[in-house]
Amino acid sequence: MTDKNNFYILLAVTLSAFLTPFMGSAVNVALPVIGKEFSMTALALGWIVSSFILAAAITLVPLGRVSDIYGHRKIFLYGALIFTISSSLCICAPASSLLIFFRTIQGVGGAMIFSTGTALLISHYPAQKRGMILGINLAAVYSGLTIGPFVGGLLTQHFGWRYIFLFAAFLGVIIILTIAPLARQERPEARGEKFDYTGSLIYGAALFSIMYGFSLLPAWSAAFLIFAGILGLIFFILRQLKIPFPLLDIRLFMENRVFAFSNLAAMIHYCATFAVTFLLSLYLQQVKMLSPAQTGFILVAEPVVMALCSPFAGRLSDRFEPQIIASSGMALTVAGLILLMFISPATTTCYIITSLILLGVGFAFFSSPNVNATMSSVGNKFYGVASATLATMRLTGQMFSMGITMLVFAVILGQHTLGAADNLLLLKSARIIYFILAVVCVFGIFASAARGKVHK
């Protein structure tokens, strides 16, 4: 590959790394307005976020394997196409059920992008530049998170929430035009190997059962679904150990301590942090009575810090052990969550921004070193699956984060719509959720520290 082609790959992957978090953070700001337009309950509103995450999490690992066999660039291109088309469909969704359905399709397209983006960067840049390149990529992620709340708030307030999806579709077209000329110039590392269709179905059904069941708690049907899903995953793991071309090489976890604990740490950290923006968006607009634009302006504090610190954290992970840097980042995340446990109707904007800054620094110092450690611990042949596995851990953590949120909402808020919900009950729910997330993140510090050394 020429330097010019490498640049185009970096550009396409960086734009996609910006687009998906932009969508998530922008939609979070628009959720109260969407809820009022469609008269949705707080629980139903959570599915606008969760449907995307659930669809992406279920399909990530199978699509990562597909990309190893058929080509990372080709699958990345198809993912960008699906994401762009589904974004266009969200623009004209006439009901909440259709919006959730289109978000599900968007999640599949997002999975095709997630499962290949990091693999493309790792496979086209030398080891000594990976920390820097991953830092740039993660800076794009945080830039999307930064611009998302602000632009999403402005678009929602002045034009309507559907313009968020119009912006996403426009950016999707640019990504497609950038990567399309390079899609054919590729020789996949695992070309000719068989794809495990049966394993894909078992994996998808098991993960869906666990995640959907988690969202139904505390109902008895939830326990049945979670138990069935766990049994399905056990069967899937045992099957993967026996077949010659597994969907997911379980030995990566059994024989590679760095890979196993880096993935576990990623899942825990995203579980501890993902629901924060969702909760603060509701708090700022429902309790503090701020406009979507004002809410977006406050919420940019966290991702701005992430974008500024991520490249620096990436460079540090090239020189020092990622376990030290990432574990320190998790400790800062715990501090930020503890501050949020004490919010009230009288809490000042300065207090909220301080909490978000702490979370931003913690996130940047965890994420970039953690990705670098994970991808550097495997060989070229496994880049697609490793990238997809790491992204699956991220989305699984996000799904559990929303699952915890919807569980607490179900117990305390019940079936109230946002307009009728008691603000004191919303605050009580948020404080309980922040406490649970902080406890979860404490366990993540130990998981991150247990990975062992990366640099020899």
QUITASUL-V460236 format. One line per field, one symbol per residue. phi: phi as a letter, one per 20 degrees, with the letter a starting at -180 (. if undefined). psi: psi as a letter, one per 20 degrees, with the letter a starting at -180 (. if undefined). A space follows every 10 residues. Layout:
phi=???
psi=???
This chain:
phi=.fffffffff ffffffffff fggffffgfe ggfffffdle ffffffffef ffffffffef fgfffgffed pffffgffff ffffffffff gdfebfffff ffffffffff fffgfdgfff fffdcfgfdf gfffffffff gffffffgff fgfffffdco ffffffffff ffffffffeg fefeebcffd gnfedeffff ffffffffff fffffegeff ffffffffff ffffffffff fdefcffcff fgefdcffff ffffffffff ffdffgfgff ffffeeeele fgffffffff gffffgffef gfffffffdd fgffffffff fffgffffff fdfbgefeff fffffffgff fffffeffff fgffffeceg fdgfffffff ffffffffff ffffffffgf feemeffffe ffffffffff fffffffffg ffffgffffe fnedee
psi=prhghhghgg gghgghhggg hggghghghi ghggghgjlq rhghhhihgh gggggghhig gghggghhgi pggghgghgh ggggghhhhh hjpirhghgh ghhghhhggh hhggihghhg ghiiqrhiig ggghggghhg ghhghghggg gggggghhhq hhighggghg hhgggghghg iihimqnqhk piqqpngghg gggggghggg ghhhiiqkqh hgggggghgg gghgggghhh ihqhmqgpnh hhhhingggg hggghggggh hihgiggggh ggghhggikq rhggghhgii gghghghhhg hghghhihhr phhggghhgh hhgggghggi ijqrhipqhg gghgghgghg ggggiggghg gggghiirrh hjgghgghgg hggghgghgh ghggghgggh gghckprhhi pphhhggggg ggghgghggg hghhghgghi haqgp.
